[in-house]
Amino acid sequence: MADGSGKKYMSDTPASDFDYYALGGAPVHDSQKPEKKDRRIFVLKIVVLVMAIALLVEGILYVFVIPCLAPAKIKISGLSTLRPAQVSQLLSPMANATWIQFDSEKAVSCLSVIPGIETISVDKHFPDRVIIQIKERVPVAKTIVTMQDRSIPVQIDENGVLFTSAGGSLVSDSSVPLVSGLPIDRVQEGMRLPQKYRGLMEQIATIRRLPQKYFAAISEIKVVPKEYGSYELVLYPVHMRVRVLTDRSLNEEALQYMMVALDVVNSIDPAVGEIDLRYGSVSYRRR
């Protein structure tokens, strides 16, 4: 602008602002940025969230739901003499059961028909595994019984339970002594010995756990009933035509005493047919 002297003066208002207002514009503020970019980010977040949820649902279906609806994977452990096919056949009614449908109590009931099984535990592991742990009975002695008009060897465990062997090694296993004279001429598998003979099985089990193989030197242990419900034992050493009479206390000390007595008596008189270790003394009879 110019005054009367012809000089020009600059206005206090900046030219840019003056020109902008002169054109009818309005000042631009940071809070009024375009919203299209914010909308795109929001939509992108929604898409990512939906995809993540879809992947999570799919993972749950494949990892948990689908395996639960398929036949359960059954694993059997602990077998030593029993055949896996024999156990699987007993579980065949449950072969196609899903993990949810698998009945643990029914599985135990199906397998309990095998007398050679002592305990059964069934553990279901989500989503599709079933672990069946079997503990077989350990024979400590064997005897000969009549079953179905046949004389067959039968095993006896520490608790006095009788059961047949799934394998063919029972007769040839010298660590399992033959016990005769038990009042079990006709029996059923799974039955127990009378209470008074279970102590003998416990004694035999204790001796078998020793590092020395004492029963490898004994071919037979015969139970001889006495009056008033008691009994005595007759031991038959291997490769010797002699029998040893002893009381019902069968332990390591008694067997060591028997071995010493056999050596001494045999050196004195090889024609000895019987050695009596009862009543705390040693006596013998010739054949």
C-alpha positions in Angstrom: 0.0 0.0 0.0 1.3 3.6 -0.6 0.8 6.8 1.4 0.6 10.3 0.0 4.4 10.5 -0.4 4.4 7.7 -2.9 6.1 5.3 -0.6 4.9 1.7 -0.3 4.5 -0.1 3.0 4.1 -3.8 3.7 0.9 -5.0 5.4 1.1 -6.8 8.8 -0.9 -9.7 7.4 1.3 -12.3 5.6 0.7 -12.5 1.8 0.1 -16.2 1.9 -2.6 -16.0 4.5 -4.1 -12.9 2.8 -4.2 -14.7 -0.6 -5.7 -17.8 1.0 -8.5 -15.9 2.8 -9.0 -13.7 -0.3 -9.8 -16.9 -2.2 -12.4 -17.9 0.3 -10.4 -20.8 1.7 -10.1 -22.0 5.3 -7.0 -23.0 7.3 -6.1 -26.7 7.4 -5.7 -28.4 10.9 -3.9 -31.8 11.6 -7.1 -33.2 13.2 -8.9 -33.2 9.9 -6.7 -35.7 8.0 -8.4 -38.1 5.5 -10.1 -41.1 7.1 -9.6 -43.5 4.3 -6.3 -44.7 5.6 -7.7 -45.4 9.1 -10.5 -47.3 7.6 -8.2 -49.5 5.6 -6.1 -50.3 8.7 -9.2 -51.2 10.6 -10.5 -53.5 7.9 -7.0 -55.1 7.7 -7.0 -55.8 11.4 -10.5 -57.4 11.2 -9.4 -59.7 8.3 -6.2 -60.7 10.2 -8.3 -61.5 13.3 -10.8 -63.5 11.4 -8.0 -65.6 9.7 -6.3 -66.1 13.1 -9.6 -67.4 14.6 -10.2 -69.7 11.6 -6.7 -71.1 11.9 -7.2 -71.7 15.6 -10.5 -73.4 15.1 -9.0 -75.6 12.4 -6.1 -76.5 14.6 -8.4 -77.5 17.5 -10.4 -79.7 15.1 -7.4 -81.5 13.7 -5.5 -81.8 17.0 -8.3 -82.5 19.4 -11.8 -83.1 17.9 -11.0 -85.3 14.9 -8.7 -87.7 16.9 -11.4 -88.0 19.6 -13.9 -89.2 16.9 -11.5 -91.8 15.4 -10.8 -95.3 16.9 -8.6 -95.1 19.9 -5.0 -96.0 19.6 -4.5 -98.8 22.1 -1.0 -99.7 23.4 -0.4 -102.8 25.6 2.7 -103.0 27.7 4.1 -105.4 30.3 3.7 -108.7 28.4 6.3 -111.3 28.8 4.8 -114.8 28.3 1.3 -113.8 27.1 0.9 -113.3 23.3 -0.2 -109.8 22.1 -2.6 -111.5 19.7 -4.3 -113.2 22.6 -4.8 -110.0 24.5 -5.9 -108.1 21.4 -8.5 -110.8 20.6 -10.1 -110.3 24.1 -10.2 -106.5 23.4 -11.7 -107.0 19.9 -15.3 -105.8 21.0 -13.7 -102.5 21.8 -11.4 -102.2 18.8 -13.4 -99.6 17.0 -14.3 -97.6 20.1 -13.3 -93.9 20.1 -11.4 -92.4 22.9 -14.6 -91.0 24.4 -16.4 -94.4 24.0 -13.6 -96.5 25.3 -14.7 -98.1 28.6 -11.8 -98.7 31.0 -13.8 -100.9 33.3 -15.0 -103.1 30.5 -11.4 -103.5 29.2 -10.3 -104.7 32.7 -13.2 -107.1 32.8 -12.3 -108.6 29.4 -8.7 -109.2 30.3 -9.4 -110.5 33.8 -10.4 -113.9 32.3 -6.7 -114.6 31.9 -5.5 -116.3 35.1 -1.9 -115.4 34.3 -2.6 -111.7 34.7 -2.2 -110.3 38.2 -3.1 -106.6 37.8 -4.4 -104.4 34.9 -4.3 -100.6 34.7 -6.0 -98.6 31.9 -5.0 -95.0 31.4 -6.7 -92.8 28.8 -4.5 -90.0 27.4 -6.4 -87.3 25.5 -7.1 -87.1 22.7 -6.8 -90.6 21.3 -4.4 -92.8 23.2 -5.2 -95.7 25.6 -2.4 -97.3 27.6 -3.0 -100.7 29.1 -0.4 -101.8 31.5 -0.4 -105.5 32.4 1.5 -107.2 35.2 1.7 -110.9 34.7 1.9 -113.4 37.6 5.4 -114.6 38.4 5.5 -118.4 39.0 7.5 -119.4 42.1 6.6 -123.1 41.9 4.9 -125.7 39.6 2.8 -128.7 40.2 1.0 -131.4 38.2 -2.8 -131.3 38.3 -5.7 -133.0 36.4 -7.7 -130.7 34.1 -10.1 -132.0 31.6 -9.0 -135.6 32.2 -5.4 -134.7 31.4 -2.4 -134.3 33.7 -0.7 -130.9 33.0 1.8 -128.7 34.7 0.4 -125.7 36.4 2.2 -122.7 37.8 1.8 -121.2 41.3 2.5 -117.6 42.2 3.6 -116.2 45.5 0.0 -115.7 46.5 -0.9 -119.3 45.9 -2.9 -118.7 42.6 -2.8 -121.5 40.1 -2.5 -120.7 36.4 -1.2 -122.3 33.2 1.7 -121.1 31.2 1.3 -119.4 27.8 4.8 -120.6 26.9 6.5 -124.0 26.8 9.4 -123.3 29.2 7.7 -124.2 32.4 8.8 -127.8 32.6 12.4 -127.1 31.6 12.9 -124.1 34.0 14.9 -125.5 36.9 14.6 -122.3 38.9 10.9 -123.1 39.4 10.7 -126.1 41.8 8.2 -128.9 41.4 5.9 -129.1 44.4 3.9 -132.3 44.8 1.5 -133.6 47.4 -0.7 -130.5 47.3 -4.5 -131.3 47.8 -5.4 -130.0 44.3 -6.0 -133.1 42.1 -8.8 -131.3 40.1 -8.7 -127.6 39.9 -9.8 -124.6 37.9 -7.4 -121.9 36.7 -7.3 -118.9 38.9 -8.1 -120.8 42.1 -6.0 -120.4 45.2 -4.2 -122.9 47.3 -5.6 -123.4 50.8 -4.3 -120.8 53.3 -1.9 -123.1 55.1 0.1 -123.8 51.9 0.5 -120.1 50.9 3.3 -119.6 53.5 5.3 -122.3 51.6 4.9 -120.4 48.4 6.1 -117.2 50.1 9.2 -119.1 51.4 10.0 -120.4 48.0 9.6 -117.0 46.5 12.1 -115.6 49.0 14.6 -118.2 48.2 14.2 -117.7 44.5 15.2 -114.0 44.9 18.5 -115.0 46.3 21.6 -114.9 44.0 22.3 -118.6 44.7 20.2 -121.0 42.6 19.3 -123.5 45.4 16.4 -125.0 43.5 18.6 -126.0 40.6 19.9 -128.8 43.0 16.4 -130.0 44.0 14.2 -131.9 41.6 11.1 -132.0 43.8 9.5 -130.7 47.0 6.9 -133.1 48.4 4.3 -131.9 50.9 3.4 -134.6 53.5 0.3 -133.8 55.5 0.3 -134.4 59.2 -2.3 -134.7 61.9 -4.0 -131.5 63.1 -3.7 -129.8 59.7 0.1 -129.3 59.7 2.6 -130.7 57.1 6.2 -131.6 56.6 8.4 -131.5 53.5 10.4 -134.1 51.7 13.2 -132.8 49.4 14.6 -134.8 46.5 18.1 -133.7 45.4 19.1 -133.8 41.8 21.2 -136.8 40.6 21.0 -138.5 44.0 18.9 -141.5 45.1 18.2 -140.0 48.5 15.4 -138.1 50.0 15.6 -135.5 52.8 13.0 -135.1 55.5 12.6 -131.7 57.0 9.9 -129.6 58.7 7.8 -126.9 57.1 10.4 -124.2 57.5 12.0 -123.8 54.2 14.7 -121.1 54.1 18.3 -120.5 53.0 19.8 -121.7 56.3 17.8 -125.0 56.1 18.9 -125.6 52.4 22.6 -124.9 53.3 22.3 -127.3 56.2 20.8 -129.9 53.9 23.7 -129.6 51.4 26.3 -130.0 54.1 24.4 -133.0 55.5 24.2 -134.6 52.1 28.0 -134.3 51.5 28.9 -135.6 55.0 26.5 -138.6 54.9 27.4 -139.5 51.3 31.0 -139.5 52.2 30.3 -141.9 55.2 27.9 -144.2 53.5 27.0 -143.9 49.7 24.1 -146.3 50.2 22.1 -143.9 52.3 18.5 -143.6 51.1 17.0 -141.1 53.5 18.3 -138.3 55.7 16.1 -136.9 58.5 16.8 -133.3 59.5 13.8 -132.9 61.7 13.9 -132.3 65.4 17.2 -130.5 65.3 19.4 -133.5 64.6 20.7 -135.5 61.7 19.9 -139.2 61.2 19.9 -141.4 58.1 18.7 -144.7 56.8 20.3 -147.0 54.3 18.5 -148.2 51.1 
